[in-house]
């Protein structure tokens, strides 16, 4: 890790943060890009995925050094990433000139009885020797295709540890050693794990090869049903900052300290630019203090987790774990072997709510006008009932446009007595196509479209008085 460049203090660059990053240019040394929102499923048979070249060009033009942080094919599962998505990952890394790339130590695709499906959320792998070997193999295969070094992110886990599972730190450490890769130490994730009853942060760090840590993430969280969530919903809590002051000097090869926040929470929590600026100044102080008290990581040698012990043999295989956990979280399919271990674990209900929040948020954000028309016509409870019924018919889609398309198809089977709903659905789906392919689309309406769409943008019931044959062309 010593050969990596020292980049300093940075932020994850999400849509909505661009203006702040530009204004706070002198406080930000590096930005981290999540590439999956930059690409989409393509209608062209020869090109299954394509990149939003305009958005990528804007990021390339930003003068900050860049890192690439994947959110689309985590390395902790038994289903290999699609080669076409890996190819795009490589293209984005090269285009941005990233110093290294990272992904989550989780799984989000499962090979079920009906084929591979998505879970809609990053789920934790079973912490066993078999999972260590699987994750290490995944990392080696991905690393061989990347033009830069790779680091996996230490994950958050809302589940209770099973008897025979490895501790969080031992699991992370064994994978890093087996895969011979770097670690992205998400301190907020580890702090969540500790607060939710798993291994303490400092104990986990004692089990890890800290000389492999090249990057640290800090964030703020939220609460749900007695659990503390890695929600990226606010500023770094003071207790976590105090912990970071103890931890960072133990990381001799740390090259970047990155703050994560979801822009939507800034308005919801009235977090202004002043608070973000103060947060970056605090991180700068943390970074500078670390260099003055840097220690050398010299933990005890860690054995490689290659031997399958009797305790490990009693645990499910990674594939069995993935099917069982995904089935419980998505409430789909017949009970898989070992699924009963989740029945008394309240963390499963938390994961179920998080998946529901992601799926409902995707629909509302990508089909806002259709959502408003349904709610104005039938009420919010009816819309939520439609969502729950839809979820029983289809697993989650990783791309918002595909999820929106599936929901539109479902709505058309429901016989809803809502005037012009099909036309509003067609307009929103066409708008997605225009943004992706930069080609105009024409949508037919049986009423004047502009008053209809304007009313929905203002969240009020349209006037359905006029009738006729209208066409609206959407330009790129």
Buried (B, 14 or more C-beta within 10 A) or exposed (E): BEEBEBBBBBBBBBEEBBEBBEEBEEBBBBBBBBBBBBBBBBEEEEEBBBBBEEBBEEBEEBEBBBBBBBBBBBBBBBBBBBEBBBEBBBBBBEBBEBBBBBBBBBBBBBBBEEEEBBBBBBBBBBBBBBBBBBBBBBBBBBBEEBEBBBBBBBBBBBBBBBEBBBBBBBBBBBBBBBBEBBBBBBBBBBBBBBBBEBBBBBBBBBBBBBBBBBBBBBBBBBEBEEBBBBBBBBBBBEEBBEBBBEBBBBBBBBBBBBBBBBBBBBEEBEBEEEEBBEBBEBBBEBBEBBEEEEEEBEBEEBEEBEEEEEBBEEBBBBBBBBBBBBBBBBEBBEEBEBBEBBEEBBBBBBBBBBBBBBBBEBBBEBBBBBBBBBBBBBEEEEBEEBBEEBBEEBBBBBBBBBBBBBBBBBBEEEEBEBBBBBBBBBBBBBBBBBBBBEEEBEBEBBBBBEBBBEBBEEEEEBEEEEEEEBEBEBEE
